[in-house]
Amino acid sequence: MIAKAIYYGLENLSVFDGSVFPTSIGANPQLSIYGLVAKLVTQLAEEMRSPMTAAV
């Protein structure tokens, strides 16, 4: 299961950035962050299209 990047202080807020990495992943993590964000946004869009079938 993928992390959903949900902020637990506010309802309906997701945060997609480099803070999900536990340590520095290199000199320039830009492409890794872009890839992670693309995957998370795609998952969020699928859940928003069909909320009744979204994984819990």
PQR file of N, CA, C, O and H, with PARSE charges and radii, in Angstrom:
ATOM      1  N   MET A   1       0.842  -1.186   0.000 -0.4000 1.5000
ATOM      2  CA  MET A   1       0.000   0.000   0.000 -0.0000 2.0000
ATOM      3  C   MET A   1       0.883   1.245   0.000  0.5500 1.7000
ATOM      4  O   MET A   1       1.905   1.290   0.685 -0.5500 1.4000
ATOM      5  N   ILE A   2       0.497   2.216  -0.745 -0.4000 1.5000
ATOM      6  CA  ILE A   2       1.242   3.476  -0.861 -0.0000 2.0000
ATOM      7  C   ILE A   2       0.788   4.450   0.227  0.5500 1.7000
ATOM      8  O   ILE A   2      -0.386   4.470   0.597 -0.5500 1.4000
ATOM      9  H   ILE A   2      -0.333   2.180  -1.302  0.4000 1.0000
ATOM     10  N   ALA A   3       1.704   5.240   0.730 -0.4000 1.5000
ATOM     11  CA  ALA A   3       1.331   6.307   1.650 -0.0000 2.0000
ATOM     12  C   ALA A   3       0.445   7.300   0.923  0.5500 1.7000
ATOM     13  O   ALA A   3       0.651   7.557  -0.263 -0.5500 1.4000
ATOM     14  H   ALA A   3       2.657   5.224   0.430  0.4000 1.0000
ATOM     15  N   LYS A   4      -0.527   7.855   1.603 -0.4000 1.5000
ATOM     16  CA  LYS A   4      -1.463   8.762   0.951 -0.0000 2.0000
ATOM     17  C   LYS A   4      -1.106  10.229   1.135  0.5500 1.7000
ATOM     18  O   LYS A   4      -1.784  11.096   0.584 -0.5500 1.4000
ATOM     19  H   LYS A   4      -0.695   7.646   2.567  0.4000 1.0000
ATOM     20  N   ALA A   5      -0.071  10.522   1.886 -0.4000 1.5000
ATOM     21  CA  ALA A   5       0.378  11.892   2.112 -0.0000 2.0000
ATOM     22  C   ALA A   5      -0.722  12.758   2.711  0.5500 1.7000
ATOM     23  O   ALA A   5      -0.847  13.938   2.382 -0.5500 1.4000
ATOM     24  H   ALA A   5       0.479   9.817   2.333  0.4000 1.0000
ATOM     25  N   ILE A   6      -1.513  12.165   3.587 -0.4000 1.5000
ATOM     26  CA  ILE A   6      -2.619  12.880   4.224 -0.0000 2.0000
ATOM     27  C   ILE A   6      -2.094  13.668   5.425  0.5500 1.7000
ATOM     28  O   ILE A   6      -1.334  13.149   6.242 -0.5500 1.4000
ATOM     29  H   ILE A   6      -1.412  11.207   3.855  0.4000 1.0000
ATOM     30  N   TYR A   7      -2.504  14.898   5.510 -0.4000 1.5000
ATOM     31  CA  TYR A   7      -2.190  15.728   6.669 -0.0000 2.0000
ATOM     32  C   TYR A   7      -3.263  15.466   7.719  0.5500 1.7000
ATOM     33  O   TYR A   7      -4.453  15.618   7.446 -0.5500 1.4000
ATOM     34  H   TYR A   7      -3.121  15.319   4.846  0.4000 1.0000
ATOM     35  N   TYR A   8      -2.845  15.076   8.913 -0.4000 1.5000
ATOM     36  CA  TYR A   8      -3.816  14.663   9.921 -0.0000 2.0000
ATOM     37  C   TYR A   8      -4.388  15.808  10.747  0.5500 1.7000
ATOM     38  O   TYR A   8      -5.169  15.562  11.666 -0.5500 1.4000
ATOM     39  H   TYR A   8      -1.878  14.953   9.136  0.4000 1.0000
ATOM     40  N   GLY A   9      -4.023  17.048  10.450 -0.4000 1.5000
ATOM     41  CA  GLY A   9      -4.563  18.177  11.176 -0.0000 2.0000
ATOM     42  C   GLY A   9      -5.790  18.783  10.523  0.5500 1.7000
ATOM     43  O   GLY A   9      -6.604  19.421  11.192 -0.5500 1.4000
ATOM     44  H   GLY A   9      -3.388  17.249   9.704  0.4000 1.0000
ATOM     45  N   LEU A  10      -5.926  18.587   9.216 -0.4000 1.5000
ATOM     46  CA  LEU A  10      -7.040  19.164   8.469 -0.0000 2.0000
ATOM     47  C   LEU A  10      -7.643  18.111   7.548  0.5500 1.7000
ATOM     48  O   LEU A  10      -6.928  17.299   6.962 -0.5500 1.4000
ATOM     49  H   LEU A  10      -5.265  18.069   8.673  0.4000 1.0000
ATOM     50  N   GLU A  11      -8.951  18.134   7.430 -0.4000 1.5000
ATOM     51  CA  GLU A  11      -9.636  17.199   6.545 -0.0000 2.0000
ATOM     52  C   GLU A  11      -9.428  17.621   5.082  0.5500 1.7000
ATOM     53  O   GLU A  11      -9.409  18.811   4.769 -0.5500 1.4000
ATOM     54  H   GLU A  11      -9.532  18.794   7.906  0.4000 1.0000
ATOM     55  N   ASN A  12      -9.275  16.643   4.204 -0.4000 1.5000
ATOM     56  CA  ASN A  12      -9.144  16.858   2.756 -0.0000 2.0000
ATOM     57  C   ASN A  12      -7.897  17.643   2.358  0.5500 1.7000
ATOM     58  O   ASN A  12      -7.927  18.396   1.384 -0.5500 1.4000
ATOM     59  H   ASN A  12      -9.291  15.676   4.458  0.4000 1.0000
ATOM     60  N   LEU A  13      -6.810  17.476   3.093 -0.4000 1.5000
ATOM     61  CA  LEU A  13      -5.548  18.115   2.728 -0.0000 2.0000
ATOM     62  C   LEU A  13      -4.487  17.038   2.564  0.5500 1.7000
ATOM     63  O   LEU A  13      -4.241  16.260   3.485 -0.5500 1.4000
ATOM     64  H   LEU A  13      -6.786  16.864   3.884  0.4000 1.0000
ATOM     65  N   SER A  14      -3.865  16.990   1.406 -0.4000 1.5000
ATOM     66  CA  SER A  14      -2.747  16.090   1.154 -0.0000 2.0000
ATOM     67  C   SER A  14      -1.523  16.939   0.848  0.5500 1.7000
ATOM     68  O   SER A  14      -1.627  17.983   0.206 -0.5500 1.4000
ATOM     69  H   SER A  14      -4.064  17.623   0.657  0.4000 1.0000
ATOM     70  N   VAL A  15      -0.364  16.484   1.311 -0.4000 1.5000
ATOM     71  CA  VAL A  15       0.872  17.225   1.102 -0.0000 2.0000
ATOM     72  C   VAL A  15       1.804  16.355   0.273  0.5500 1.7000
ATOM     73  O   VAL A  15       2.172  15.254   0.684 -0.5500 1.4000
ATOM     74  H   VAL A  15      -0.280  15.635   1.833  0.4000 1.0000
ATOM     75  N   PHE A  16       2.182  16.856  -0.898 -0.4000 1.5000
ATOM     76  CA  PHE A  16       3.067  16.120  -1.794 -0.0000 2.0000
ATOM     77  C   PHE A  16       4.359  16.895  -1.959  0.5500 1.7000
ATOM     78  O   PHE A  16       4.416  17.858  -2.723 -0.5500 1.4000
ATOM     79  H   PHE A  16       1.883  17.750  -1.232  0.4000 1.0000
ATOM     80  N   ASP A  17       5.404  16.480  -1.242 -0.4000 1.5000
ATOM     81  CA  ASP A  17       6.704  17.144  -1.348 -0.0000 2.0000
ATOM     82  C   ASP A  17       7.804  16.195  -0.892  0.5500 1.7000
ATOM     83  O   ASP A  17       7.554  15.010  -0.676 -0.5500 1.4000
ATOM     84  H   ASP A  17       5.359  15.698  -0.621  0.4000 1.0000
ATOM     85  N   GLY A  18       8.995  16.703  -0.748 -0.4000 1.5000
ATOM     86  CA  GLY A  18      10.134  15.876  -0.382 -0.0000 2.0000
ATOM     87  C   GLY A  18      10.215  15.507   1.081  0.5500 1.7000
ATOM     88  O   GLY A  18      11.128  14.779   1.473 -0.5500 1.4000
ATOM     89  H   GLY A  18       9.198  17.666  -0.923  0.4000 1.0000
ATOM     90  N   SER A  19       9.300  15.978   1.901 -0.4000 1.5000
ATOM     91  CA  SER A  19       9.366  15.691   3.331 -0.0000 2.0000
ATOM     92  C   SER A  19       9.066  14.232   3.657  0.5500 1.7000
ATOM     93  O   SER A  19       9.263  13.814   4.798 -0.5500 1.4000
ATOM     94  H   SER A  19       8.559  16.569   1.583  0.4000 1.0000
ATOM     95  N   VAL A  20       8.600  13.455   2.701 -0.4000 1.5000
ATOM     96  CA  VAL A  20       8.318  12.039   2.961 -0.0000 2.0000
ATOM     97  C   VAL A  20       9.593  11.199   2.996  0.5500 1.7000
ATOM     98  O   VAL A  20       9.569  10.067   3.480 -0.5500 1.4000
ATOM     99  H   VAL A  20       8.440  13.795   1.774  0.4000 1.0000
ATOM    100  N   PHE A  21      10.702  11.731   2.493 -0.4000 1.5000
ATOM    101  CA  PHE A  21      11.960  11.001   2.551 -0.0000 2.0000
ATOM    102  C   PHE A  21      12.571  11.147   3.942  0.5500 1.7000
ATOM    103  O   PHE A  21      12.639  12.256   4.472 -0.5500 1.4000
ATOM    104  H   PHE A  21      10.722  12.651   2.100  0.4000 1.0000
ATOM    105  N   PRO A  22      13.018  10.037   4.542 -0.5600 1.5000
ATOM    106  CA  PRO A  22      13.532  10.109   5.920  0.2800 2.0000
ATOM    107  C   PRO A  22      14.854  10.852   6.048  0.5500 1.7000
ATOM    108  O   PRO A  22      15.138  11.422   7.101 -0.5500 1.4000
ATOM    109  N   THR A  23      15.665  10.858   4.995 -0.4000 1.5000
ATOM    110  CA  THR A  23      16.944  11.570   5.004 -0.0000 2.0000
ATOM    111  C   THR A  23      17.165  12.174   3.626  0.5500 1.7000
ATOM    112  O   THR A  23      16.340  12.007   2.728 -0.5500 1.4000
ATOM    113  H   THR A  23      15.434  10.395   4.139  0.4000 1.0000
ATOM    114  N   SER A  24      18.261  12.862   3.467 -0.4000 1.5000
ATOM    115  CA  SER A  24      18.606  13.397   2.152 -0.0000 2.0000
ATOM    116  C   SER A  24      18.846  12.242   1.197  0.5500 1.7000
ATOM    117  O   SER A  24      19.533  11.282   1.547 -0.5500 1.4000
ATOM    118  H   SER A  24      18.931  12.997   4.197  0.4000 1.0000
ATOM    119  N   ILE A  25      18.289  12.323  -0.003 -0.4000 1.5000
ATOM    120  CA  ILE A  25      18.456  11.232  -0.963 -0.0000 2.0000
ATOM    121  C   ILE A  25      19.485  11.568  -2.034  0.5500 1.7000
ATOM    122  O   ILE A  25      19.615  10.838  -3.016 -0.5500 1.4000
ATOM    123  H   ILE A  25      17.731  13.102  -0.287  0.4000 1.0000
ATOM    124  N   GLY A  26      20.200  12.638  -1.861 -0.4000 1.5000
ATOM    125  CA  GLY A  26      21.247  13.002  -2.817 -0.0000 2.0000
ATOM    126  C   GLY A  26      21.321  14.494  -3.012  0.5500 1.7000
ATOM    127  O   GLY A  26      20.587  15.262  -2.390 -0.5500 1.4000
ATOM    128  H   GLY A  26      20.094  13.232  -1.063  0.4000 1.0000
ATOM    129  N   ALA A  27      22.226  14.890  -3.889 -0.4000 1.5000
ATOM    130  CA  ALA A  27      22.468  16.310  -4.110 -0.0000 2.0000
ATOM    131  C   ALA A  27      21.263  17.010  -4.736  0.5500 1.7000
ATOM    132  O   ALA A  27      20.973  18.157  -4.398 -0.5500 1.4000
ATOM    133  H   ALA A  27      22.822  14.266  -4.394  0.4000 1.0000
ATOM    134  N   ASN A  28      20.561  16.333  -5.642 -0.4000 1.5000
ATOM    135  CA  ASN A  28      19.428  16.949  -6.311 -0.0000 2.0000
ATOM    136  C   ASN A  28      18.275  15.932  -6.403  0.5500 1.7000
ATOM    137  O   ASN A  28      18.214  15.166  -7.364 -0.5500 1.4000
ATOM    138  H   ASN A  28      20.797  15.401  -5.917  0.4000 1.0000
ATOM    139  N   PRO A  29      17.371  15.915  -5.425 -0.5600 1.5000
ATOM    140  CA  PRO A  29      16.299  14.918  -5.392  0.2800 2.0000
ATOM    141  C   PRO A  29      15.090  15.278  -6.253  0.5500 1.7000
ATOM    142  O   PRO A  29      14.043  14.642  -6.127 -0.5500 1.4000
ATOM    143  N   GLN A  30      15.207  16.268  -7.111 -0.4000 1.5000
ATOM    144  CA  GLN A  30      14.072  16.804  -7.857 -0.0000 2.0000
ATOM    145  C   GLN A  30      13.322  15.729  -8.645  0.5500 1.7000
ATOM    146  O   GLN A  30      12.095  15.666  -8.572 -0.5500 1.4000
ATOM    147  H   GLN A  30      16.057  16.784  -7.213  0.4000 1.0000
ATOM    148  N   LEU A  31      14.030  14.886  -9.395 -0.4000 1.5000
ATOM    149  CA  LEU A  31      13.348  13.873 -10.202 -0.0000 2.0000
ATOM    150  C   LEU A  31      12.660  12.821  -9.343  0.5500 1.7000
ATOM    151  O   LEU A  31      11.586  12.337  -9.700 -0.5500 1.4000
ATOM    152  H   LEU A  31      15.027  14.937  -9.455  0.4000 1.0000
ATOM    153  N   SER A  32      13.264  12.462  -8.219 -0.4000 1.5000
ATOM    154  CA  SER A  32      12.636  11.499  -7.310 -0.0000 2.0000
ATOM    155  C   SER A  32      11.351  12.073  -6.722  0.5500 1.7000
ATOM    156  O   SER A  32      10.347  11.370  -6.612 -0.5500 1.4000
ATOM    157  H   SER A  32      14.137  12.855  -7.929  0.4000 1.0000
ATOM    158  N   ILE A  33      11.382  13.337  -6.348 -0.4000 1.5000
ATOM    159  CA  ILE A  33      10.192  13.996  -5.811 -0.0000 2.0000
ATOM    160  C   ILE A  33       9.118  14.094  -6.882  0.5500 1.7000
ATOM    161  O   ILE A  33       7.948  13.832  -6.602 -0.5500 1.4000
ATOM    162  H   ILE A  33      12.198  13.909  -6.438  0.4000 1.0000
ATOM    163  N   TYR A  34       9.489  14.466  -8.108 -0.4000 1.5000
ATOM    164  CA  TYR A  34       8.514  14.530  -9.207 -0.0000 2.0000
ATOM    165  C   TYR A  34       7.847  13.173  -9.429  0.5500 1.7000
ATOM    166  O   TYR A  34       6.630  13.100  -9.598 -0.5500 1.4000
ATOM    167  H   TYR A  34      10.439  14.678  -8.336  0.4000 1.0000
ATOM    168  N   GLY A  35       8.638  12.105  -9.431 -0.4000 1.5000
ATOM    169  CA  GLY A  35       8.096  10.767  -9.640 -0.0000 2.0000
ATOM    170  C   GLY A  35       7.142  10.359  -8.531  0.5500 1.7000
ATOM    171  O   GLY A  35       6.075   9.805  -8.795 -0.5500 1.4000
ATOM    172  H   GLY A  35       9.627  12.165  -9.294  0.4000 1.0000
ATOM    173  N   LEU A  36       7.523  10.631  -7.293 -0.4000 1.5000
ATOM    174  CA  LEU A  36       6.669  10.306  -6.154 -0.0000 2.0000
ATOM    175  C   LEU A  36       5.367  11.093  -6.207  0.5500 1.7000
ATOM    176  O   LEU A  36       4.293  10.533  -5.987 -0.5500 1.4000
ATOM    177  H   LEU A  36       8.390  11.081  -7.078  0.4000 1.0000
ATOM    178  N   VAL A  37       5.455  12.377  -6.495 -0.4000 1.5000
ATOM    179  CA  VAL A  37       4.266  13.227  -6.577 -0.0000 2.0000
ATOM    180  C   VAL A  37       3.348  12.774  -7.711  0.5500 1.7000
ATOM    181  O   VAL A  37       2.128  12.760  -7.548 -0.5500 1.4000
ATOM    182  H   VAL A  37       6.328  12.832  -6.674  0.4000 1.0000
ATOM    183  N   ALA A  38       3.916  12.409  -8.848 -0.4000 1.5000
ATOM    184  CA  ALA A  38       3.100  11.936  -9.974 -0.0000 2.0000
ATOM    185  C   ALA A  38       2.310  10.690  -9.579  0.5500 1.7000
ATOM    186  O   ALA A  38       1.134  10.569  -9.921 -0.5500 1.4000
ATOM    187  H   ALA A  38       4.907  12.420  -8.981  0.4000 1.0000
ATOM    188  N   LYS A  39       2.940   9.776  -8.869 -0.4000 1.5000
ATOM    189  CA  LYS A  39       2.260   8.550  -8.438 -0.0000 2.0000
ATOM    190  C   LYS A  39       1.161   8.860  -7.411  0.5500 1.7000
ATOM    191  O   LYS A  39       0.057   8.323  -7.499 -0.5500 1.4000
ATOM    192  H   LYS A  39       3.896   9.874  -8.591  0.4000 1.0000
ATOM    193  N   LEU A  40       1.466   9.721  -6.448 -0.4000 1.5000
ATOM    194  CA  LEU A  40       0.482  10.061  -5.416 -0.0000 2.0000
ATOM    195  C   LEU A  40      -0.703  10.831  -5.996  0.5500 1.7000
ATOM    196  O   LEU A  40      -1.845  10.594  -5.603 -0.5500 1.4000
ATOM    197  H   LEU A  40       2.363  10.157  -6.377  0.4000 1.0000
ATOM    198  N   VAL A  41      -0.443  11.745  -6.922 -0.4000 1.5000
ATOM    199  CA  VAL A  41      -1.525  12.519  -7.540 -0.0000 2.0000
ATOM    200  C   VAL A  41      -2.424  11.616  -8.377  0.5500 1.7000
ATOM    201  O   VAL A  41      -3.645  11.774  -8.373 -0.5500 1.4000
ATOM    202  H   VAL A  41       0.485  11.937  -7.241  0.4000 1.0000
ATOM    203  N   THR A  42      -1.825  10.678  -9.089 -0.4000 1.5000
ATOM    204  CA  THR A  42      -2.615   9.729  -9.882 -0.0000 2.0000
ATOM    205  C   THR A  42      -3.518   8.901  -8.981  0.5500 1.7000
ATOM    206  O   THR A  42      -4.688   8.685  -9.295 -0.5500 1.4000
ATOM    207  H   THR A  42      -0.833  10.550  -9.092  0.4000 1.0000
ATOM    208  N   GLN A  43      -2.974   8.437  -7.862 -0.4000 1.5000
ATOM    209  CA  GLN A  43      -3.765   7.660  -6.901 -0.0000 2.0000
ATOM    210  C   GLN A  43      -4.900   8.510  -6.325  0.5500 1.7000
ATOM    211  O   GLN A  43      -6.031   8.036  -6.209 -0.5500 1.4000
ATOM    212  H   GLN A  43      -2.023   8.612  -7.606  0.4000 1.0000
ATOM    213  N   LEU A  44      -4.607   9.753  -5.966 -0.4000 1.5000
ATOM    214  CA  LEU A  44      -5.626  10.635  -5.412 -0.0000 2.0000
ATOM    215  C   LEU A  44      -6.726  10.904  -6.435  0.5500 1.7000
ATOM    216  O   LEU A  44      -7.906  10.901  -6.085 -0.5500 1.4000
ATOM    217  H   LEU A  44      -3.689  10.138  -6.060  0.4000 1.0000
ATOM    218  N   ALA A  45      -6.358  11.135  -7.689 -0.4000 1.5000
ATOM    219  CA  ALA A  45      -7.345  11.395  -8.749 -0.0000 2.0000
ATOM    220  C   ALA A  45      -8.257  10.187  -8.943  0.5500 1.7000
ATOM    221  O   ALA A  45      -9.462  10.350  -9.134 -0.5500 1.4000
ATOM    222  H   ALA A  45      -5.399  11.138  -7.974  0.4000 1.0000
ATOM    223  N   GLU A  46      -7.696   8.976  -8.897 -0.4000 1.5000
ATOM    224  CA  GLU A  46      -8.508   7.770  -9.030 -0.0000 2.0000
ATOM    225  C   GLU A  46      -9.491   7.634  -7.869  0.5500 1.7000
ATOM    226  O   GLU A  46     -10.645   7.254  -8.068 -0.5500 1.4000
ATOM    227  H   GLU A  46      -6.717   8.844  -8.743  0.4000 1.0000
ATOM    228  N   GLU A  47      -9.035   7.942  -6.666 -0.4000 1.5000
ATOM    229  CA  GLU A  47      -9.911   7.871  -5.497 -0.0000 2.0000
ATOM    230  C   GLU A  47     -11.027   8.913  -5.580  0.5500 1.7000
ATOM    231  O   GLU A  47     -12.156   8.648  -5.166 -0.5500 1.4000
ATOM    232  H   GLU A  47      -8.098   8.251  -6.504  0.4000 1.0000
ATOM    233  N   MET A  48     -10.719  10.085  -6.109 -0.4000 1.5000
ATOM    234  CA  MET A  48     -11.732  11.138  -6.208 -0.0000 2.0000
ATOM    235  C   MET A  48     -12.774  10.814  -7.275  0.5500 1.7000
ATOM    236  O   MET A  48     -13.932  11.213  -7.152 -0.5500 1.4000
ATOM    237  H   MET A  48      -9.802  10.300  -6.445  0.4000 1.0000
ATOM    238  N   ARG A  49     -12.367  10.087  -8.332 -0.4000 1.5000
ATOM    239  CA  ARG A  49     -13.303   9.703  -9.376 -0.0000 2.0000
ATOM    240  C   ARG A  49     -14.311   8.674  -8.886  0.5500 1.7000
ATOM    241  O   ARG A  49     -15.480   8.712  -9.270 -0.5500 1.4000
ATOM    242  H   ARG A  49     -11.427   9.763  -8.432  0.4000 1.0000
ATOM    243  N   SER A  50     -13.865   7.766  -8.047 -0.4000 1.5000
ATOM    244  CA  SER A  50     -14.746   6.697  -7.581 -0.0000 2.0000
ATOM    245  C   SER A  50     -14.577   6.513  -6.064  0.5500 1.7000
ATOM    246  O   SER A  50     -13.932   5.558  -5.634 -0.5500 1.4000
ATOM    247  H   SER A  50     -12.916   7.735  -7.735  0.4000 1.0000
ATOM    248  N   PRO A  51     -15.139   7.400  -5.263 -0.5600 1.5000
ATOM    249  CA  PRO A  51     -14.941   7.343  -3.811  0.2800 2.0000
ATOM    250  C   PRO A  51     -15.524   6.092  -3.164  0.5500 1.7000
ATOM    251  O   PRO A  51     -15.071   5.693  -2.092 -0.5500 1.4000
ATOM    252  N   MET A  52     -16.513   5.467  -3.788 -0.4000 1.5000
ATOM    253  CA  MET A  52     -17.125   4.280  -3.206 -0.0000 2.0000
ATOM    254  C   MET A  52     -16.201   3.068  -3.303  0.5500 1.7000
ATOM    255  O   MET A  52     -16.321   2.145  -2.498 -0.5500 1.4000
ATOM    256  H   MET A  52     -16.881   5.791  -4.659  0.4000 1.0000
ATOM    257  N   THR A  53     -15.276   3.049  -4.275 -0.4000 1.5000
ATOM    258  CA  THR A  53     -14.399   1.899  -4.457 -0.0000 2.0000
ATOM    259  C   THR A  53     -12.985   2.172  -3.976  0.5500 1.7000
ATOM    260  O   THR A  53     -12.110   1.327  -4.167 -0.5500 1.4000
ATOM    261  H   THR A  53     -15.179   3.798  -4.930  0.4000 1.0000
ATOM    262  N   ALA A  54     -12.729   3.308  -3.364 -0.4000 1.5000
ATOM    263  CA  ALA A  54     -11.386   3.648  -2.897 -0.0000 2.0000
ATOM    264  C   ALA A  54     -10.978   2.725  -1.755  0.5500 1.7000
ATOM    265  O   ALA A  54     -11.793   2.355  -0.910 -0.5500 1.4000
ATOM    266  H   ALA A  54     -13.440   3.994  -3.209  0.4000 1.0000
ATOM    267  N   ALA A  55      -9.704   2.366  -1.749 -0.4000 1.5000
ATOM    268  CA  ALA A  55      -9.179   1.505  -0.687 -0.0000 2.0000
ATOM    269  C   ALA A  55      -9.168   2.273   0.626  0.5500 1.7000
ATOM    270  O   ALA A  55      -8.937   3.482   0.650 -0.5500 1.4000
ATOM    271  H   ALA A  55      -9.042   2.668  -2.435  0.4000 1.0000
ATOM    272  N   VAL A  56      -9.416   1.570   1.697 -0.4000 1.5000
ATOM    273  CA  VAL A  56      -9.442   2.200   3.022 -0.0000 2.0000
ATOM    274  C   VAL A  56      -8.099   2.110   3.648  0.5500 1.7000
ATOM    275  O   VAL A  56      -7.908   2.582   4.768 -0.5500 1.4000
ATOM    276  H   VAL A  56      -9.603   0.588   1.677  0.4000 1.0000
TER
END
